[in-house]
């Protein structure tokens, strides 16, 4: 059976959590987090581990109250009430209709008020609220001992500012009384009919739009197990991050599939993704907002920030969240990741009955980054026992068609899978060609049952009613079957990438600074709230964090400029310095390559005169060491609405605006992520040395990136923006120098 298991809360740890008086809703299901103390906060006082709410009663309630229940046909509440009663009959739960003016609803005796629910002989776990305004009943729910409420009402944050304020009042009341709230603007997807007859690891589903989860839910009809569905709606309280943290601890969950329109709390999402990565549980997500149109539409639907998509994309990648573009990819990728065993090798072999099909698929797979190693000469000689010599069997393997119709077909498949460099065999079958395709499908299924390796089939027929597809392939729990080349490649790449990522995963939060450094204390003294720092002051900020700047002096007279130039050594650079100067070169306030005292005197007069004419107040003129050889980079900090401080690195100088070749990460992160950022740059070859030039000091550049991210963490939102541009990276072993810097304080 395709599958894997993940860590769960031991009985010993569960006992310790309860003994410590921790609310089960907030119990953290691992030893490191369960014993968390003050040391598990970062320098800004934020938690470093995701709490795991106990949502068992929400998803497996024994008793459900329907507040506002109705059996009056044509009313929305009637359909919801009827569905809940049907669900309760299937799972053995009880439904208590709540209605002050009705004696019975659908034959069930009504409870007169929410307050009376606390007088029942059993505890009600969940209240489904069909009332227009759930706010007034929240306190009554708490008094009745009901832990969870599901709010269907709409008209909240998705409608604008007034609705957002109403939603916040609802969220505050839920927090105050201690009731966990699902919604508002949600539905009944948590109480769907989940099949209990399907074996193996399951997919847990999280969607902000219930309708968008339907394609994943229907995977059950293809034999893929689904265990939970969390329809989060507007996420006034319970959010996507809560469900990721909960699901990744469930032993039956093999993968988490998400449809996300907007994130409520960026850091909470990253903490949850980090928890899933620690557990090795894959998270696959469709995230709306790649375009401006998509972002606007998502905001109108759920009323939450979609976030700067480039930052969202980088943050997901940083914590191993697999982002896909469509619901079809969400289906196929999460199904494969939930069920497939850990790969034994990353080599992919394409095997087909058509040379054209194999070449086409291999071309697409290779372009997507999959590794297609050539089979060994000995393996190829073995394959040629059954495949004609004139056909290529290096990879892709072309059998010519006829061998799959007899005993040779299984021999070929077993031989390919026996190669130690092969971890995945993919067989594209572009259409039914009985009896060859039928026999091929049967041999692939039989071979998959006998191997630990992944066997994938792409069934390309648009009909999809063929027995080879419906019975043979879909009837196998060991063969991963796809309908398109693209989805197969996306899923296989995600499968290999996920296991590569989690096998060496080190949580950035484990290395996040807990105590402010001496640099932070020095830096805070330099900040000027609400103002932009001059270049001179910004460079002092860099010095506080050990980032190298040129030899320079700030002077306020021509004579002092000459003395400074003599001390620094010619040639020198002169620049006006003031807190209102962002682009000095455009105003003619920079002079490069000055070689004499007379030039220095003259330039000093020119710079101060330009500033006077432009009505720019200067704190002086910088006389700087000239650094003229190296690769110009940019390193910066900005504040993202969702994630807080983010760090960017890229090609600098004028190229930063022309090429926009940058990579971004959300702190905290370690050296491996800093180097990965450089690997994402299109111009990274410049750092490696081009046209016979020497390689640059990449280690020094990485160190600057790490020091800047420490600054971002320690100064928090007090530092609204930082841009080091250019940061000149010198030859290997010579370091990196920040020639200019801009800093804006909040």
Secondary structure, DSSP 4 states (H G I P E B T S, - for coil): ----------HHHHHHHHHTT--GGG--SSHHHHT--GGGB-TTS-BSS------HHHHS-SEEEEET----TTSHHHHHHHHHHHHHHHHT-EEEEE-TT-SEETTEEPBS-SGGGGGSSS---EEEE-SS--GGGHHHHHHTT--EEEE----SGGG-HHHHHHHHHHHHHHHHHT-EEEESS--SGGG----SS--S-EEEEEESSGGGGHHHHGGGGGT--EEEEEE-TT-SSS-HHHHHHHHTT-TTEEEEEEEES--S-HHHHHHHHHHHHHHT-EEEEEE--SSHHHHHHHHHHH-S----HHHHHHHHHHTT-EEESSHHHHHHHHHHHHHPPPPS--EEEEEES-HHHHHHHHHHHHHTT-B-PPPPHHHHHHHTTTS-TTS--SSSEE-TTGGGGSTHHHHHHHHHHHSTTEEEEEEEE-S--TTHHHHHHHHHHHHHHT-SSEEEEEE--SS---HIIIIIITT-SSEEEESSHHHHHHHHHHHHHHHHHHHT---GGGGS-SS--HHHHHHHHH--TTSEEPHHHHHHHHHHTT--B-SEEEESSHHHHHHHHHHH-SSEEEEEE-TT-S-TGGGT-EEEEE-SHHHHHHHHHHHHHHHHHTT---SEEEEEE---SSEEEEEEEEEETTTEEEEEEEE-TTHHHHT--EEEEESS--HHHHHHHHHT-TTTHHHH--TTPPPB-HHHHHHHHHHHHHHHHHHGGGEEEEEEEEEEE-BTTS-EEE--EEEEE-
